[in-house]
Amino acid sequence: MNEPQGRIEDGVVRVAGDARQRYYDSRGYGRPLDGNEIALAPVEAAHLLYRGDLRVEDMNFPAFVQGIEDPTFFVRYLVYADLRERGFYLSPAREGWVPDPPAEAQFVVYERGSGPWDDDRLYELRVSGERESLSLTRLRGALAVVDEESEVTYFQIDRPDLEGSSAEFSRSAEADLLADRAVVWDPPEELFSRAFYGQPLAGRDSDGGPIQLSLLEAAFLDRRGLLSVDGTPLERGRAVEGDRFERRLAVYAALRERGVVPKTGFKFGADFRVYSDVGSVDDLGHSESLVRALPLDHVSSPRELALDVRLAHGVRKRMVFALTDANDGTEPTWISVGRLTP
């Protein structure tokens, strides 16, 4: 056997001889040390050991991985090996391996044809097992989830710019609260036809008549001084829905203020479906995104994330999470998640 011999030292595997040319320069493994010596992170050494391209003291691959105490190691190894098999070079997101290592990532994945020597990053990749919990506000770049059968699913994480040019309603109207909704008996025509508030009581294809508003729509218009109502929609909303109502109202208001029209997303399992450019309901296109309004500190499971993304993908929409503290008056944090095929 002529494979180089590595030795474990200070949590890395050091390899001398022609290691720099053999591993780093040609295949992007490790980080250079003095001369031709390199340091391999455990996940890199494990991959080379499994392939038979490296010896590490007197250990075979099973002994090496079983000797690593970090319970997340094997999940990370599965992702590392999967991306290597797909033809990507990648480095552990740790000091010495990459400049300015991202705090919430485990790997930096490089553009095809690139490697650690030029730092041309394609993804900053977070790795999770399917049973871990994920703070949505801390997700960046890309996410790899390893399920119980060791299959890897990849997700792209973005901060979307939700902007629209929809018509707004600027007149005033009178309404009555009826249980958990409001009715405008004599509405201005543009309330529904142009600004897309509510639904006609006689059906969407009707030529006029009363408009029924959701409590969210009524509370938003009331707050803006555009609705005279015999009660307080906000208090009614709190009574029937609790804190969730205020959270959804904060997200609803933020979307309207961005020129985007939110409508109920109930049939899609979301809080809202949204339209970016509504000028008339007679020329209404398809909604582009689904939005879920969540607490700022919301923690999700990868399974929940996969369900939301799969549902949105199935109806050709983008999945957006709006994270908000409804009472602090700040803009929600917008996070979109979609499937990624490396």
C-alpha positions in Angstrom: 0.0 0.0 0.0 1.3 3.4 -0.9 -1.4 5.6 0.5 -0.1 8.4 2.7 -0.2 7.8 6.5 -2.0 10.4 8.6 -1.7 11.0 12.3 -4.3 12.5 14.6 -3.1 15.6 16.4 -5.2 18.4 18.1 -8.5 17.3 16.6 -7.2 17.1 13.0 -5.4 14.6 10.8 -2.0 15.8 9.7 -0.6 14.3 6.6 3.0 14.9 5.3 4.9 13.7 2.2 3.3 14.9 -1.0 0.0 15.6 0.8 -0.5 19.1 -0.5 -0.2 18.1 -4.2 -2.1 14.9 -3.7 -5.1 16.2 -1.7 -5.3 20.0 -1.5 -4.0 21.2 -4.9 -5.7 18.5 -7.0 -8.9 17.8 -5.0 -9.5 20.5 -2.5 -9.1 18.5 0.7 -7.7 20.1 3.9 -5.7 23.2 4.5 -2.0 23.7 3.8 0.5 23.7 6.7 4.3 24.1 6.4 5.9 22.7 3.3 3.8 20.0 1.7 2.0 19.0 4.9 -1.7 19.5 5.3 -4.3 19.3 8.0 -7.6 17.4 7.3 -10.7 18.0 9.3 -12.2 14.7 10.6 -14.9 14.7 7.9 -12.4 15.1 5.1 -10.1 12.4 6.6 -13.1 10.0 7.0 -14.1 10.5 3.3 -10.5 9.7 2.1 -10.3 6.8 4.5 -13.5 5.3 3.2 -12.4 5.7 -0.4 -9.1 3.9 0.4 -7.0 7.0 -0.4 -5.6 7.5 3.1 -4.4 5.6 6.1 -4.9 7.0 9.6 -2.7 5.4 12.2 -4.0 1.8 12.6 -7.7 2.6 12.1 -10.1 1.5 9.4 -13.1 3.6 8.5 -15.5 2.1 11.2 -13.0 2.5 13.9 -12.2 6.1 12.9 -15.8 7.3 12.8 -16.7 5.4 16.0 -13.9 7.2 17.8 -15.4 10.6 17.1 -17.5 11.7 20.1 -19.5 14.4 18.3 -23.0 13.0 17.8 -23.6 15.1 14.7 -20.5 13.9 12.9 -21.9 11.1 10.9 -24.8 13.3 9.6 -22.3 15.8 8.5 -20.2 13.1 6.9 -23.2 11.8 4.9 -23.7 15.3 3.4 -20.0 15.8 2.7 -19.8 12.5 0.9 -23.0 13.2 -1.1 -21.8 16.5 -2.4 -18.4 15.0 -3.2 -20.1 12.3 -5.2 -22.0 15.0 -7.1 -18.7 16.6 -8.1 -18.5 19.5 -5.7 -15.5 20.6 -3.7 -16.4 21.8 -0.2 -14.6 22.8 3.0 -15.6 22.6 6.7 -16.8 26.1 7.8 -14.1 26.5 10.4 -11.2 28.8 11.1 -8.2 28.0 8.9 -10.2 26.2 6.3 -12.1 29.2 5.0 -11.8 32.9 5.4 -14.5 34.4 7.6 -16.3 31.1 8.3 -20.1 31.5 8.5 -21.3 31.0 12.1 -24.5 29.0 11.2 -23.0 26.7 8.6 -21.1 23.5 8.7 -19.7 23.6 5.1 -18.7 26.1 2.4 -19.6 24.6 -1.0 -17.7 26.0 -4.0 -18.8 26.6 -7.6 -18.1 23.7 -10.0 -14.6 24.0 -11.1 -13.6 26.0 -8.1 -12.2 25.1 -4.7 -10.8 26.5 -1.4 -7.8 28.1 -3.2 -10.1 30.8 -4.8 -13.0 30.8 -2.3 -15.7 31.1 -5.0 -18.6 30.1 -2.8 -21.8 28.6 -4.2 -23.5 27.8 -0.8 -22.9 28.3 2.8 -24.5 25.1 4.0 -26.2 24.2 7.3 -26.6 20.5 8.1 -29.4 19.1 10.2 -30.8 15.7 11.0 -34.5 15.3 10.6 -35.1 15.2 14.3 -33.3 18.5 15.2 -35.0 21.8 15.8 -34.3 24.8 13.6 -34.5 28.5 14.4 -35.8 30.0 11.2 -34.3 33.5 11.9 -30.8 31.8 12.0 -31.1 30.0 8.7 -28.9 31.4 5.9 -27.8 30.2 2.5 -28.6 26.5 2.1 -29.8 23.7 4.4 -29.1 20.0 4.0 -31.4 17.7 6.0 -30.5 14.0 6.5 -33.5 11.8 7.1 -33.7 8.5 9.1 -32.8 6.5 6.0 -29.7 8.7 5.3 -31.3 10.4 2.3 -30.2 14.1 1.9 -32.7 16.8 1.0 -31.4 20.3 0.2 -33.2 23.6 0.7 -32.4 27.1 -0.5 -32.9 29.9 2.1 -33.4 33.5 0.9 -34.5 36.8 2.2 -37.2 37.8 -0.3 -37.9 41.3 -1.3 -41.7 41.4 -1.2 -42.8 44.4 -3.2 -45.9 45.1 -5.3 -47.8 47.8 -7.1 -51.3 46.9 -6.2 -54.1 49.5 -6.1 -54.9 50.8 -2.6 -58.2 51.9 -1.1 -58.3 55.5 0.2 -62.0 56.2 0.7 -64.1 55.4 3.8 -66.8 52.8 4.3 -69.2 51.8 7.0 -69.5 48.2 8.3 -71.2 46.1 10.9 -69.4 43.4 12.9 -71.2 40.0 12.5 -69.5 37.4 14.8 -66.0 36.8 13.3 -66.3 39.0 10.2 -67.6 42.4 9.1 -70.1 43.4 6.3 -70.0 46.7 4.4 -73.6 47.0 3.2 -73.1 49.9 0.8 -69.4 49.7 -0.3 -67.5 52.0 -2.6 -67.0 50.1 -5.8 -63.2 50.1 -5.6 -63.1 48.4 -2.2 -63.4 45.0 -3.8 -63.0 45.6 -7.6 -59.7 47.4 -7.4 -58.2 47.1 -3.9 -59.4 43.5 -3.5 -60.7 43.8 0.0 -63.3 41.2 1.1 -65.7 39.1 -1.0 -69.1 40.1 -2.4 -71.9 38.7 -0.3 -73.7 37.6 -3.5 -70.6 35.9 -4.9 -67.4 37.0 -6.6 -69.0 37.3 -10.1 -71.8 39.6 -8.8 -72.1 43.2 -10.1 -72.3 44.8 -6.7 -74.0 44.6 -3.3 -72.6 44.1 0.2 -68.9 43.1 0.8 -68.0 40.8 3.6 -64.6 41.5 5.2 -62.4 39.2 7.2 -61.6 40.4 10.7 -58.0 41.1 9.6 -59.2 43.3 6.7 -61.6 45.1 9.0 -59.0 45.7 11.7 -56.5 47.0 9.1 -58.9 49.4 7.5 -60.2 50.5 11.0 -56.7 51.2 12.1 -56.1 53.4 9.1 -59.3 55.3 9.7 -61.0 54.0 6.5 -63.7 52.0 8.2 -66.5 53.1 10.5 -67.6 50.0 12.3 -70.0 49.3 15.2 -67.3 47.7 17.4 -63.6 47.0 17.5 -62.4 44.4 15.0 -59.0 44.2 16.8 -60.7 43.3 20.1 -63.0 40.8 18.3 -60.0 39.3 16.6 -58.1 38.9 19.9 -61.2 37.3 21.5 -61.5 34.6 18.8 -57.9 34.0 18.0 -55.7 35.4 20.7 -52.1 36.4 20.0 -52.1 34.8 16.6 -54.5 37.4 15.4 -52.2 40.3 16.3 -49.3 38.5 14.7 -51.2 37.9 11.5 -52.5 41.5 11.5 -48.9 42.7 11.8 -47.9 40.6 8.7 -51.0 41.6 6.8 -50.3 45.3 7.4 -46.7 45.0 6.4 -47.7 43.3 3.1 -50.3 45.9 2.3 -47.8 48.6 3.0 -45.5 47.0 0.5 -48.1 47.1 -2.2 -48.9 43.4 -1.9 -52.4 42.0 -1.4 -52.7 39.2 1.1 -55.8 37.0 1.0 -56.5 33.9 3.1 -54.3 31.0 2.5 -56.5 28.5 4.4 -57.0 26.0 1.6 -53.2 25.9 1.1 -52.5 25.4 4.8 -50.9 28.9 5.1 -52.0 32.2 6.6 -52.0 34.1 3.3 -51.7 33.7 -0.4 -50.3 37.0 -1.9 -50.7 38.9 -5.1 -48.0 41.5 -6.1 -49.8 43.5 -8.8 -53.6 43.8 -8.4 -55.1 46.6 -10.5 -58.5 44.9 -10.9 -60.1 41.7 -9.8 -61.3 41.2 -13.3 -57.7 40.8 -14.4 -56.4 38.8 -11.4 -53.5 36.5 -12.0 -52.3 33.7 -9.8 -50.9 34.3 -6.3 -47.1 34.1 -6.3 -46.4 33.1 -2.7 -47.8 31.5 0.4 -47.0 33.2 3.7 -47.0 31.9 7.2 -47.0 34.4 10.1 -44.9 33.0 13.0 -43.4 34.3 16.2 -40.0 35.9 16.0 -38.5 33.1 18.1 -40.3 30.3 16.2 -38.4 27.0 16.1 -39.4 24.5 13.4 -38.6 20.9 12.7 -37.1 19.9 9.4 -40.2 17.8 8.8 -42.5 20.8 9.2 -40.3 22.8 6.9 -40.3 20.0 4.2 -44.1 19.8 4.4 -44.6 23.6 3.9 -42.1 23.7 1.0 -43.6 20.6 -0.7 -47.1 22.1 -0.4 -46.0 25.4 -1.9 -44.0 23.7 -4.7 -47.0 21.5 -5.5 -49.2 24.6 -6.2 -46.3 26.5 -8.0 -45.8 29.1 -5.3 -43.0 30.3 -3.2 -43.0 29.5 0.6 -42.4 32.6 2.7 -42.2 32.7 6.5 -42.9 36.1 8.2 -41.4 36.2 11.6 -42.7 39.0 13.8 -43.1 40.3 17.3 -46.5 41.8 16.7 -46.1 44.4 19.4 -42.7 45.9 18.7 -43.7 47.8 15.6 -40.8 46.6 13.5 -40.9 45.0 10.0 -41.3 41.3 10.0 -38.3 39.1 9.1 -39.1 37.6 5.7 -37.6 34.2 4.9 -38.3 32.1 1.8 -37.5 28.4 1.6 -37.5 26.3 -1.5 -36.2 23.0 -2.8 -32.6 22.9 -4.0 -31.0 20.5 -6.4 -27.2 20.8 -6.2 
